[in-house]
Amino acid sequence: MLNVAVVGASGYTGVELLRLLYCHPEVAVTCITSEQSAGRPVAVVFPTLRNRYAQVLENLEPVRVAQKADLIFTALPHKAAMEVVPTFLELGKRVVDLSADYRFNDPAVYEKWYEPHMNPENLKEAVYGLPEIRREKIGDARLVGNPGCYPTSVILGLMPLLNKRLIDPSTVIADSKSGVSGAGRGAKVENLYCEVNDGFKAYGVGGVHRHIPEIEQELSLLAGKPITITFTPHLVPMDRGILSTVYARLTGTVSVAELVKLYAEFYDGEPFVRVLPAGNVPSTAHVRGSNFCDIGLAVDGRTGRVIVVSAIDNLVKGAAGQAVQNMNIMYGFPEAMGLEGLPLFP
């Protein structure tokens, strides 16, 4: 049995981790921390976990946490994670970090988009935790930087096209929509019901969203040359889910049927990527609560562009589910263990 800790469990990602880990037959959650709710029973903070978790939320004391667990999930905001992750590593623990602190190869990039990195030496060993491209490295990693939700949807959507050099990488445009849970559980006026309901708005417009460098880093590695993309996120009045529509100019003539065949072959054997038949497009409703990424394809013959539509649950494949998937790879468990649940519908 693997003893794990969830650090920073009072947010949406934290409770999603607890929900998924409860169903994992090889895991025991031995420590749960929350600075905001320390001293309160988990089931009081999250009634959905009533009669399943008897623990009381603890303050974050890294040495004490490390004494209780072999693997630590850090579901903390950026900066807060890099304040404690080095201690966990020094004490011989393995970490899956769900913040942005260990997703970047270059500390200068992190500094440009966030702030100076407190322990850039750890970036050298951190593995970007997208299993579909880093499975072997994840298996041996001590520190995994769990990908962001938007990057997961965009990168999985474009990987086969970049692999086969079927698009001009300089023409990539990603238009993404997210449910409100992607903004976190903190009290913010702009996330109140009356502010969000019946509204649909873009934000982070003009190339300023912090997920852009993460997407560009991974797409550039796949393409073998630097890529700059146009990315615009939108907030949709729903609880969870991400739908990304990605456009790029094709380098030749290819049919939708050929693209579907290419994607099906590329993702053959991947437990959580589902390529839809020609003429079908994904919906967030069809991945809700699951670790799936659904991908649909179209070709605009007038413009010579391919259109890739991907759908994920931002809290599962976009966060907690992918973190559990990474844990499974790190410890040699079946990759889908604890993640077999089908999407919730309706």
C-alpha positions in Angstrom: 0.0 0.0 0.0 1.3 3.4 -1.0 1.0 6.1 1.6 0.2 9.5 0.1 -0.4 13.0 1.3 -2.5 15.7 -0.3 -1.0 19.1 0.5 -3.4 22.0 -0.1 -6.6 20.0 -0.1 -9.2 22.6 0.5 -9.4 23.7 -3.2 -11.3 22.1 -6.1 -8.2 20.2 -7.2 -7.5 18.9 -3.7 -11.0 17.5 -3.2 -10.9 16.0 -6.6 -7.7 14.2 -5.7 -9.3 12.9 -2.5 -12.3 11.7 -4.5 -10.2 9.8 -6.9 -7.7 8.4 -4.4 -10.5 7.0 -2.3 -11.3 4.6 -5.1 -7.6 3.6 -5.7 -7.0 0.1 -4.3 -3.2 0.6 -3.8 -3.3 3.9 -2.0 -3.9 5.1 1.6 -4.3 8.8 2.1 -2.4 9.3 5.4 -2.1 13.1 5.5 -4.3 16.0 4.3 -3.3 19.6 4.8 -5.1 22.9 4.4 -3.9 26.3 5.8 -7.3 27.8 5.5 -9.2 24.9 7.2 -6.7 23.3 9.5 -8.4 21.7 12.5 -11.6 21.0 10.7 -12.7 17.5 9.6 -12.4 16.8 5.9 -16.0 15.8 5.7 -17.2 19.1 7.2 -15.2 21.1 4.6 -16.3 18.7 1.8 -19.6 17.0 2.6 -19.3 14.9 -0.5 -16.6 12.9 1.4 -18.7 12.2 4.5 -18.3 8.7 5.9 -15.3 8.2 3.6 -12.6 10.4 5.1 -12.3 10.6 8.9 -9.2 12.8 9.0 -8.9 16.3 10.3 -7.2 18.8 8.0 -3.7 19.7 9.3 -1.4 22.7 9.0 1.4 22.3 6.4 4.5 21.2 8.3 6.7 19.6 5.6 8.8 17.4 7.9 5.7 16.0 9.6 4.0 15.5 6.2 7.0 13.6 5.0 6.9 11.3 8.0 3.5 10.2 7.1 3.7 9.7 3.3 6.0 8.4 0.5 4.4 10.4 -2.2 3.1 14.0 -1.8 0.7 15.7 -4.1 1.2 19.4 -3.8 -2.1 21.1 -4.8 -0.8 24.6 -3.9 -0.7 27.9 -5.7 2.5 28.8 -7.6 5.3 29.9 -5.3 3.7 28.1 -2.3 4.7 24.8 -3.9 8.4 25.7 -4.4 8.6 26.7 -0.8 8.0 23.1 0.4 8.9 20.8 -2.5 12.7 20.9 -1.9 12.2 19.7 1.7 10.1 16.7 0.5 12.8 15.8 -2.0 15.6 16.2 0.6 13.7 13.8 2.8 13.6 11.2 0.1 10.0 11.6 -0.9 8.5 11.7 -4.5 6.3 14.6 -5.5 3.6 15.3 -8.1 3.2 19.1 -8.1 0.0 20.5 -9.5 1.1 24.1 -9.5 3.1 25.8 -12.3 6.3 25.8 -10.3 8.0 22.7 -11.9 6.5 22.7 -15.5 9.2 24.7 -17.1 12.7 23.7 -18.4 14.1 27.2 -18.3 13.9 29.2 -15.1 14.1 32.4 -17.1 10.8 31.6 -18.7 9.2 30.9 -15.3 10.5 34.3 -14.0 9.2 36.2 -17.1 5.6 34.8 -16.6 5.6 34.4 -12.8 8.5 35.5 -10.6 12.1 34.4 -9.8 12.3 30.7 -9.1 13.4 29.9 -5.6 15.1 26.6 -6.4 15.8 26.5 -10.2 18.2 23.5 -9.7 15.1 21.4 -9.2 13.8 22.2 -12.6 16.6 20.2 -14.1 15.2 16.9 -12.7 11.5 17.8 -12.9 9.6 15.9 -15.6 6.7 17.5 -17.4 3.8 15.1 -16.5 1.9 14.6 -19.7 2.0 10.7 -19.9 1.2 10.6 -23.6 4.7 12.1 -24.3 6.8 11.6 -21.2 5.7 8.2 -19.9 9.2 6.6 -19.6 10.7 9.6 -17.9 7.8 9.9 -15.5 8.3 6.4 -14.3 11.8 7.2 -13.0 11.0 10.7 -11.7 11.2 12.0 -8.2 9.5 15.2 -9.2 6.7 15.5 -11.7 5.3 18.9 -12.8 1.6 18.1 -13.5 0.5 20.0 -16.7 -2.0 22.8 -16.7 -5.5 22.2 -17.9 -5.5 24.4 -21.0 -2.0 23.0 -22.1 -3.3 19.4 -21.8 -6.2 20.1 -24.1 -4.1 21.9 -26.7 -1.0 19.7 -26.7 -2.9 16.5 -27.0 -4.9 18.0 -29.8 -1.9 18.9 -31.9 0.6 16.2 -31.1 -0.1 13.9 -34.1 -0.1 16.8 -36.6 3.3 18.0 -35.3 4.7 14.5 -35.2 3.9 14.0 -38.9 4.8 17.6 -39.9 1.3 18.1 -41.4 0.9 21.7 -40.2 2.8 25.0 -40.3 3.6 25.5 -36.6 3.7 29.3 -37.0 0.0 29.4 -37.8 -1.4 27.8 -34.6 -4.4 29.5 -33.0 -6.0 28.0 -29.9 -9.4 29.2 -28.7 -10.3 27.6 -25.3 -13.3 27.7 -23.0 -13.3 26.7 -19.4 -15.8 26.2 -16.6 -15.6 28.4 -13.5 -13.9 25.8 -11.3 -10.8 26.5 -13.3 -10.5 29.9 -11.5 -10.2 28.1 -8.2 -12.3 28.1 -5.0 -11.2 31.4 -3.6 -13.8 34.1 -3.1 -13.6 36.5 -6.0 -16.2 39.0 -7.1 -15.8 38.1 -10.8 -16.6 34.5 -10.0 -19.8 35.1 -8.1 -23.0 33.5 -9.5 -24.5 36.8 -10.6 -21.2 37.8 -12.3 -20.9 34.5 -14.2 -24.4 33.3 -14.9 -25.7 34.0 -18.4 -22.3 35.4 -19.4 -19.6 34.3 -21.7 -16.4 36.3 -21.8 -12.8 36.1 -23.0 -10.0 36.9 -20.5 -6.2 37.0 -20.6 -6.5 38.4 -24.1 -3.5 39.6 -26.1 -1.0 36.8 -25.4 -0.8 37.3 -21.6 -2.2 34.1 -20.2 0.3 32.2 -18.1 -0.4 28.9 -19.8 1.0 30.2 -23.1 4.7 29.6 -22.4 3.9 26.1 -21.1 2.0 25.3 -24.4 4.8 26.8 -26.5 7.5 24.9 -24.6 6.0 21.5 -25.3 4.8 22.3 -28.9 8.3 23.5 -29.7 9.8 20.3 -28.5 7.4 18.3 -30.6 8.0 20.4 -33.7 11.8 20.6 -33.2 11.8 24.4 -33.5 10.5 27.4 -31.5 6.7 27.9 -31.8 4.7 31.0 -31.0 1.0 30.6 -30.8 -2.1 32.8 -30.5 -4.1 31.6 -27.4 -7.3 33.1 -26.0 -9.1 31.6 -23.0 -12.8 32.1 -22.2 -14.9 31.7 -19.1 -18.1 29.7 -19.6 -21.0 29.6 -17.0 -20.6 25.9 -16.2 -18.9 24.2 -13.2 -16.2 22.2 -15.0 -14.8 21.3 -18.4 -12.5 22.7 -21.1 -13.3 22.8 -24.8 -10.3 23.8 -27.0 -10.7 24.6 -30.7 -7.3 24.7 -32.3 -6.6 25.9 -35.9 -3.5 25.6 -38.1 -2.7 25.7 -41.8 -2.0 22.3 -43.4 1.2 21.9 -45.3 -0.6 19.6 -47.9 -3.9 18.1 -48.8 -5.4 15.7 -46.4 -8.9 14.4 -45.8 -10.8 14.2 -42.5 -10.8 10.4 -42.9 -7.1 10.4 -43.2 -6.7 12.6 -40.2 -9.0 10.4 -38.1 -7.0 7.3 -39.1 -3.7 9.1 -38.2 -5.0 10.1 -34.8 -6.4 6.7 -34.1 -3.1 5.1 -34.9 -1.1 7.7 -33.0 -3.1 7.3 -29.8 -3.7 3.5 -30.1 -3.2 2.0 -26.7 -3.6 5.3 -24.8 -6.1 4.6 -22.1 -7.5 8.1 -21.9 -7.5 9.6 -25.4 -10.6 9.0 -27.5 -10.5 9.9 -31.2 -14.0 10.5 -32.5 -15.2 9.3 -35.9 -15.3 11.8 -38.8 -18.2 14.2 -38.6 -18.3 14.1 -34.8 -17.1 16.8 -32.4 -16.5 16.4 -28.6 -18.5 17.9 -25.8 -17.5 18.7 -22.3 -20.7 16.9 -21.2 -19.2 13.6 -22.5 -16.0 13.8 -20.4 -17.4 15.3 -17.2 -16.0 13.6 -14.1 -13.6 11.4 -16.2 -9.9 11.3 -17.2 -10.7 11.2 -20.9 -9.6 13.6 -23.6 -12.0 13.4 -26.6 -10.7 14.7 -29.9 -12.6 15.6 -33.0 -11.2 16.7 -36.4 -12.3 18.8 -39.4 -10.7 20.3 -42.5 -11.7 23.7 -43.9 -11.0 23.2 -47.6 -11.5 26.9 -48.4 -8.7 28.1 -46.1 -6.5 25.0 -46.0 -6.8 24.8 -42.3 -7.3 21.9 -40.0 -9.6 22.3 -37.0 -9.0 20.2 -33.9 -11.5 20.2 -31.1 -10.6 18.6 -27.8 -12.6 18.3 -24.6 -11.4 17.4 -21.1 -12.6 17.8 -17.5 -10.3 20.5 -16.2 -10.3 19.0 -12.7 -9.6 15.5 -13.8 -7.5 15.1 -17.0 -6.6 18.8 -16.5 -5.5 18.3 -12.9 -6.2 15.7 -10.3 -6.8 12.7 -12.7 -3.7 13.3 -14.6 -1.8 13.6 -11.3 -3.1 10.1 -10.3 -2.2 8.8 -13.7 1.3 10.1 -13.2 1.5 8.4 -9.7 0.4 5.1 -11.3 3.2 5.3 -13.8 5.8 6.3 -11.1 4.9 3.3 -9.0 4.3 0.7 -11.7 0.5 0.4 -11.1 -1.8 -0.1 -14.0 -2.0 3.3 -15.6 -5.8 3.5 -15.4 -6.1 2.2 -11.8 -8.4 4.4 -9.8 -9.4 6.3 -13.0 -11.7 3.8 -14.6 -14.9 5.7 -13.9 -17.0 6.7 -16.9 -18.1 10.3 -17.5 -21.2 11.6 -15.7 -24.1 12.2 -17.9 -26.3 14.2 -18.0 
